[in-house]
Amino acid sequence: MDSENSWVTSAGGPLILIPESVCYQWAAAPCTYPDNEGDYGRTCEVDGYVGLIDVGGAQALVLGDMPARTTFLPRHNVLVREIAGGEDDAGLSDLVANLIPRVEWETGPTWTVSEPVVLFDSAYQSTEIATEEHLRIDLPTGAYVIEAGYIEPSSEYLILVRLLRDHLPLSTDRAGQPSASDVRGDLQC
């Protein structure tokens, strides 16, 4: 597949976005316990499209509902979750631009971002994140209202998760455009 975007897939559980400085504290599911124990179990308790959980004194955004391959489109500040559909993502950014006004958005939590975040499968322990599929997303510092919605354009089934800058004062530490990278080994978890 020729892909313009980097995608993160799931082995069956939720994907999560964790602030980079605390990702080393992510323990996934304990080896000797069922999935409903530990950090992974907390992600599975999120009901709906999105939710927040605490990780190492910070908040992490859980992408709930169902496992789906996911990418981030910085141009739109949108996570695209493909439930079913084509694997060719040529023109995905234009498709999402056309879909945004048609989505029936559900307003979720407000998430404060103060550093880059890492998107990965919540089943992985922190020692595995750097070598597995992940996406490092660098958002401008501030508060984001999280909205999500399901839409079926033509033969695709998508959940879009939009990160909207809240009207709260923003820090001047990091500003500018969001970006994403997927180079494996780029994390120090």
Buried (B, 14 or more C-beta within 10 A) or exposed (E): EEEEBBBBEBEEBBBBBBBBBBBBBBBBBBEEEEBEEBBBBBBBEBEEBBBBBEBBEBBBBBBBBEBBBBBBBBEBBBBBBBBEBEEEBEEBBEBBEEBBEEBEBEEBEBBBBBBBBBBBBBBBBBEBBBEBBBBBBBBBBBBBBBBBBBBEEEEBBBBBBBBBBBEEEBEEEBEEEBEBEBEEEEBEB
